[in-house]
Structure formats: C-alpha cells, structure tokens
Amino acid sequence: MTLHKYLNPSILAQLQGLELKARLVVEGTVSGKHRSPFKGFSVEFAEHKSYYPGDDIRYIDWKLYAKTNKFFIKQFDEDTNLKTYILLDMSGSMNFGTEMNNKSEFGKFLTVALSYLMLAQRDSVGLLTFTHKIGAYIPPRNTMDHLHYIVTMLEQSTCSGSTGIAKALHYLANKIKRRGLIIIISDLIDRQQNVLSHLRYLHTMKHEIIVLHLVHPDELTLPYKGTVQFTHPERQDNLTTLPDRIRKNYSSRIQSFIEAYEQNCIHEGIDYHRIMTDNSLEDTVLRFIAKRKRY
C-alpha cells in the first residue's frame, strides 16, 4: 500500500479546497483554520526534519548538529491547535466485501483522505486502530510527513478477531488531554448500549464526535440464492440456511440496528453518517463535507 494508491491525482483534485471544520469551539489553532479562544499560544517539539535551503535557521538543532555533523530543523506542534483522533475498526467483520467495496479497505481510504484534509488545513491528526484489543496508536501531529507514517501503519494493519469499540474509546479517553475531534470509522457490530455509553461520556467531556458507520450493500439486502453457509467473521461459527426464508426478518432487524445507532447518536448530539461502501471515495467525502456545512 502506498500513499499514491489512496491519494491519486483524481482524488487530490476533488479534495482541494475542502475544509473539515469542527462544530464546537475547541481549543483551536492559531496556524490552522480554527480560531483559538485564547490569546497567544505555546508550542511543543514534534520531530526533526532535514535542513533545506530556505528553512528558518533559527530552528536548527545545534546540539544534534554537534553529534551528527548534519543540519536538522526542529518542527513544532501548536499546543492550541485542533487535534483530531481517527479510530479505525480492524475487527474480522470489517473484512467483508470484494476488493472494490471491502469495508476495511474503504475505511483505510477514508482514514487517509480525512487525515490529508486535516493536515492540509494545518490541524493535527492521530490514528488508533483496534479489534477486541488496541492495535496501533499514533499521537496527533500536524506535518505532512506524518501522513506517510499513518499510511505505513495502515499497511501493517489486518482484520481479525472480535470488536471492542468501547474499549478503544476508553483507551482514547485516557490519552486525550483536552477537547478535540474524534472520528470513529467502523461497522459498529458491537454491543450497542456499551458503545453508546462510552460515546456519551466523551461527548459530556466536550469532545466533538463523528461516527462514520460503514455498511456493505449486501448486508442490507442479503442477495444470496439457494442453500448458503454463512460464517461469523469474528467467532467463525457456521450457519447453513436458505436466505429466501430469513431475508424479510433479517432485513427488518438490520434496519432496526442501523436506525437505533443513528437515532441514539442524534439524541446524544453525536454526528452520525451512514457510509455505503459501494459509493466512490470521492463522492463519499464530498457528501460528508457538504452535510457538515449544513450544521
């Protein structure tokens, strides 16, 4: 997986000029698109980069030069900028669909596209992958080099096991020092009340929360004929049945499952979006940004 796979020229052209604005007045940025309610700002060291002609020589790390005989520039994150945390579900149920509409791959596309948008507007973005346990955690940074690190981490992430959304939210709650934007990308196949209680807690802590609920079209219609053996993607249990016999009841239950998430999120002030994986990434992101502008 390369960055070009996710951000080819066509996608980049669609993303140019788009902004993902935080709805709440968080401890925003001075250098980013979001204004801070505080006067002035402080900075913290983020990372080094090689010196290139034209870089501000005030930020050369002379101590590192003494050790390596090479010039490096100190890069900083503004303490007051908007920090976005993307949580990506990598459980077994996310590995559903063909290569073109696989939930996991679509989730990775969304992660990279949204990360690019945040970094382009000079905000910080971090990533947390999870199954029933925590996978990888990358703290937020606001440099474009950070995007390559995120892509590399996604490349190393594979789907397996059960889902632990609540556990991931609890883990993140202990990591976040101040209000920020939290984006959950998941099929939400987990204990709904447990997930909602953790989302509610984060919302009461004044974090802004966006839920991107990934749904494969076959999960809605069950378009299979004849006798079919279904395998549970997380427990590996098997069920042999005739889809025609269960389709009506199944469709009713899956719609109720999705609508319950949507209604509960709306009730709690959480921004919910159902994302169909048979749509193009470009259209999905454009519609998502357009909906955000309505609020």
C-alpha positions as semicolon CSV with decimal commas, in nm:
position;residue;x (nm);y (nm);z (nm)
1;M;0,000;0,000;0,000
2;T;0,137;0,336;-0,099
3;L;0,019;0,690;-0,042
4;H;-0,043;0,723;-0,417
5;K;-0,293;0,436;-0,402
6;Y;-0,511;0,636;-0,165
7;L;-0,441;0,988;-0,284
8;N;-0,407;0,964;-0,660
9;P;-0,430;1,284;-0,868
10;S;-0,805;1,240;-0,924
11;I;-0,881;1,217;-0,552
12;L;-0,643;1,501;-0,467
13;A;-0,817;1,725;-0,721
14;Q;-1,150;1,653;-0,552
15;L;-1,008;1,728;-0,206
16;Q;-0,851;2,061;-0,298
17;G;-1,014;2,350;-0,115
18;L;-1,230;2,133;0,110
19;E;-1,236;2,205;0,483
20;L;-1,342;1,983;0,769
21;K;-1,445;2,230;1,035
22;A;-1,502;2,145;1,399
23;R;-1,853;2,237;1,508
24;L;-1,759;2,306;1,868
25;V;-1,529;2,587;1,977
26;V;-1,245;2,363;2,085
27;E;-0,902;2,481;2,193
28;G;-0,847;2,565;1,825
29;T;-0,543;2,658;1,623
30;V;-0,361;2,976;1,552
31;S;-0,188;2,833;1,245
32;G;-0,484;2,620;1,138
33;K;-0,834;2,701;1,020
34;H;-0,989;2,704;1,369
35;R;-0,956;3,009;1,589
36;S;-0,848;2,971;1,948
37;P;-1,048;3,129;2,230
38;F;-0,714;3,203;2,399
39;K;-0,470;3,484;2,321
40;G;-0,129;3,363;2,215
41;F;-0,016;3,004;2,203
42;S;0,264;2,778;2,317
43;V;0,446;2,513;2,120
44;E;0,585;2,169;2,185
45;F;0,860;1,988;1,997
46;A;0,722;1,739;1,745
47;E;1,007;1,600;1,533
48;H;1,319;1,677;1,328
49;K;1,345;1,713;0,953
50;S;1,650;1,755;0,734
51;Y;1,753;2,114;0,667
52;Y;1,690;2,250;0,318
53;P;1,800;2,591;0,183
54;G;1,532;2,842;0,269
55;D;1,439;2,683;0,603
56;D;1,443;2,918;0,902
57;I;1,791;2,882;1,053
58;R;1,655;2,983;1,393
59;Y;1,518;2,631;1,429
60;I;1,838;2,442;1,350
61;D;1,913;2,193;1,629
62;W;2,277;2,278;1,701
63;K;2,314;2,008;1,965
64;L;2,212;1,745;1,712
65;Y;2,448;1,902;1,457
66;A;2,735;1,862;1,705
67;K;2,658;1,490;1,730
68;T;2,586;1,411;1,365
69;N;2,759;1,689;1,168
70;K;2,429;1,728;0,980
71;F;2,174;2,007;0,988
72;F;1,826;1,928;1,117
73;I;1,531;2,161;1,173
74;K;1,314;2,137;1,482
75;Q;0,944;2,114;1,399
76;F;0,674;2,205;1,647
77;D;0,307;2,139;1,710
78;E;0,099;2,427;1,839
79;D;-0,039;2,328;2,176
80;T;-0,362;2,509;2,095
81;N;-0,439;2,351;1,758
82;L;-0,732;2,123;1,687
83;K;-0,634;1,764;1,745
84;T;-0,829;1,503;1,552
85;Y;-0,829;1,138;1,654
86;I;-0,937;0,881;1,395
87;L;-1,041;0,543;1,535
88;L;-1,041;0,268;1,271
89;D;-1,210;-0,066;1,337
90;M;-0,996;-0,359;1,213
91;S;-1,207;-0,644;1,353
92;G;-1,297;-0,952;1,148
93;S;-1,636;-0,820;1,039
94;M;-1,466;-0,529;0,861
95;N;-1,308;-0,775;0,618
96;F;-1,632;-0,812;0,423
97;G;-1,681;-0,738;0,056
98;T;-1,479;-0,758;-0,260
99;E;-1,164;-0,557;-0,320
100;M;-1,374;-0,275;-0,467
101;N;-1,615;-0,236;-0,173
102;N;-1,442;-0,410;0,118
103;K;-1,532;-0,233;0,443
104;S;-1,177;-0,241;0,578
105;E;-1,021;-0,102;0,261
106;F;-1,289;0,165;0,237
107;G;-1,217;0,256;0,598
108;K;-0,848;0,293;0,519
109;F;-0,929;0,516;0,220
110;L;-1,144;0,736;0,443
111;T;-0,873;0,750;0,709
112;V;-0,611;0,872;0,462
113;A;-0,844;1,119;0,291
114;L;-0,962;1,273;0,618
115;S;-0,608;1,281;0,754
116;Y;-0,498;1,469;0,443
117;L;-0,780;1,721;0,485
118;M;-0,689;1,789;0,848
119;L;-0,319;1,827;0,771
120;A;-0,389;2,048;0,468
121;Q;-0,570;2,292;0,697
122;R;-0,277;2,271;0,939
123;D;-0,458;2,079;1,209
124;S;-0,317;1,775;1,388
125;V;-0,439;1,421;1,326
126;G;-0,370;1,091;1,501
127;L;-0,478;0,730;1,446
128;L;-0,594;0,448;1,669
129;T;-0,661;0,104;1,519
130;F;-0,842;-0,159;1,720
131;T;-1,012;-0,500;1,724
132;H;-1,110;-0,651;2,060
133;K;-0,779;-0,505;2,173
134;I;-0,582;-0,192;2,093
135;G;-0,378;-0,220;1,774
136;A;-0,164;0,083;1,696
137;Y;-0,179;0,434;1,837
138;I;-0,019;0,729;1,660
139;P;-0,043;1,059;1,853
140;P;-0,164;1,365;1,658
141;R;0,089;1,567;1,460
142;N;0,037;1,847;1,208
143;T;0,311;1,790;0,949
144;M;0,251;1,635;0,607
145;D;0,532;1,388;0,675
146;H;0,301;1,246;0,940
147;L;0,065;1,123;0,667
148;H;0,327;0,877;0,543
149;Y;0,357;0,736;0,894
150;I;-0,021;0,688;0,909
151;V;-0,023;0,511;0,572
152;T;0,261;0,282;0,681
153;M;0,071;0,190;0,996
154;L;-0,242;0,115;0,794
155;E;-0,040;-0,110;0,567
156;Q;0,061;-0,316;0,869
157;S;-0,297;-0,346;0,999
158;T;-0,506;-0,652;0,911
159;C;-0,857;-0,757;1,011
160;S;-0,904;-1,024;1,277
161;G;-1,094;-1,108;1,593
162;S;-1,395;-0,951;1,756
163;T;-1,480;-0,583;1,804
164;G;-1,406;-0,372;2,111
165;I;-1,528;-0,021;2,028
166;A;-1,597;0,069;2,390
167;K;-1,250;-0,046;2,491
168;A;-1,094;0,169;2,219
169;L;-1,297;0,472;2,328
170;H;-1,196;0,415;2,690
171;Y;-0,829;0,390;2,586
172;L;-0,853;0,713;2,389
173;A;-1,031;0,896;2,672
174;N;-0,726;0,831;2,890
175;K;-0,493;0,964;2,619
176;I;-0,665;1,292;2,536
177;K;-0,554;1,589;2,744
178;R;-0,808;1,842;2,615
179;R;-1,108;1,874;2,391
180;G;-1,072;1,752;2,034
181;L;-1,244;1,597;1,734
182;I;-1,297;1,219;1,744
183;I;-1,388;1,030;1,425
184;I;-1,494;0,664;1,456
185;I;-1,482;0,456;1,136
186;S;-1,650;0,120;1,200
187;D;-1,933;-0,114;1,105
188;L;-2,043;-0,079;1,470
189;I;-2,103;-0,452;1,512
190;D;-2,067;-0,449;1,888
191;R;-2,286;-0,421;2,197
192;Q;-2,475;-0,107;2,110
193;Q;-2,557;0,021;2,458
194;N;-2,197;-0,025;2,569
195;V;-2,071;0,170;2,269
196;L;-2,328;0,445;2,317
197;S;-2,246;0,487;2,686
198;H;-1,878;0,548;2,602
199;L;-1,969;0,788;2,320
200;R;-2,197;0,970;2,563
201;Y;-1,915;1,001;2,815
202;L;-1,676;1,150;2,559
203;H;-1,945;1,392;2,447
204;T;-2,004;1,508;2,804
205;M;-1,630;1,577;2,820
206;K;-1,691;1,831;2,537
207;H;-1,523;1,632;2,261
208;E;-1,684;1,658;1,919
209;I;-1,765;1,312;1,787
210;I;-1,829;1,194;1,431
211;V;-1,943;0,837;1,366
212;L;-1,888;0,702;1,014
213;H;-2,092;0,381;1,004
214;L;-1,964;0,158;0,723
215;V;-2,231;-0,061;0,564
216;H;-2,184;-0,302;0,274
217;P;-2,491;-0,318;0,044
218;D;-2,513;-0,698;0,075
219;E;-2,556;-0,654;0,450
220;L;-2,885;-0,478;0,380
221;T;-3,031;-0,700;0,108
222;L;-2,884;-1,048;0,170
223;P;-2,879;-1,112;-0,208
224;Y;-2,793;-1,483;-0,196
225;K;-2,978;-1,774;-0,357
226;G;-3,015;-2,140;-0,267
227;T;-2,864;-2,304;0,038
228;V;-2,585;-2,088;0,179
229;Q;-2,338;-2,144;0,462
230;F;-2,263;-1,822;0,648
231;T;-1,953;-1,792;0,865
232;H;-1,943;-1,547;1,154
233;P;-1,648;-1,317;1,068
234;E;-1,535;-1,281;1,429
235;R;-1,629;-1,609;1,601
236;Q;-1,601;-1,835;1,294
237;D;-1,936;-2,002;1,376
238;N;-2,119;-2,152;1,078
239;L;-2,488;-2,130;0,989
240;T;-2,640;-2,309;0,690
241;T;-2,975;-2,171;0,576
242;L;-3,192;-2,058;0,285
243;P;-3,164;-1,678;0,255
244;D;-3,510;-1,655;0,098
245;R;-3,661;-1,785;0,422
246;I;-3,488;-1,537;0,653
247;R;-3,448;-1,232;0,429
248;K;-3,757;-1,042;0,545
249;N;-3,686;-1,088;0,916
250;Y;-3,314;-1,026;0,865
251;S;-3,373;-0,704;0,670
252;S;-3,606;-0,576;0,940
253;R;-3,352;-0,647;1,214
254;I;-3,054;-0,496;1,033
255;Q;-3,252;-0,180;0,955
256;S;-3,356;-0,156;1,320
257;F;-2,992;-0,200;1,423
258;I;-2,875;0,083;1,197
259;E;-3,162;0,317;1,279
260;A;-3,111;0,266;1,653
261;Y;-2,749;0,379;1,621
262;E;-2,849;0,679;1,412
263;Q;-3,132;0,790;1,640
264;N;-2,931;0,743;1,960
265;C;-2,635;0,935;1,818
266;I;-2,860;1,222;1,711
267;H;-3,021;1,225;2,055
268;E;-2,677;1,250;2,220
269;G;-2,557;1,528;1,989
270;I;-2,319;1,297;1,801
271;D;-2,274;1,348;1,426
272;Y;-2,374;1,017;1,263
273;H;-2,323;0,928;0,895
274;R;-2,414;0,600;0,727
275;I;-2,144;0,525;0,468
276;M;-2,225;0,276;0,191
277;T;-1,910;0,106;0,064
278;D;-2,039;0,073;-0,293
279;N;-2,008;0,450;-0,335
280;S;-1,686;0,610;-0,457
281;L;-1,447;0,760;-0,204
282;E;-1,463;1,099;-0,375
283;D;-1,843;1,113;-0,364
284;T;-1,847;0,991;-0,004
285;V;-1,606;1,259;0,116
286;L;-1,780;1,535;-0,082
287;R;-2,122;1,440;0,057
288;F;-1,981;1,417;0,408
289;I;-1,824;1,764;0,390
290;A;-2,144;1,905;0,236
291;K;-2,353;1,765;0,523
292;R;-2,113;1,910;0,778
293;K;-2,161;2,257;0,628
294;R;-2,536;2,243;0,693
295;Y;-2,496;2,250;1,070
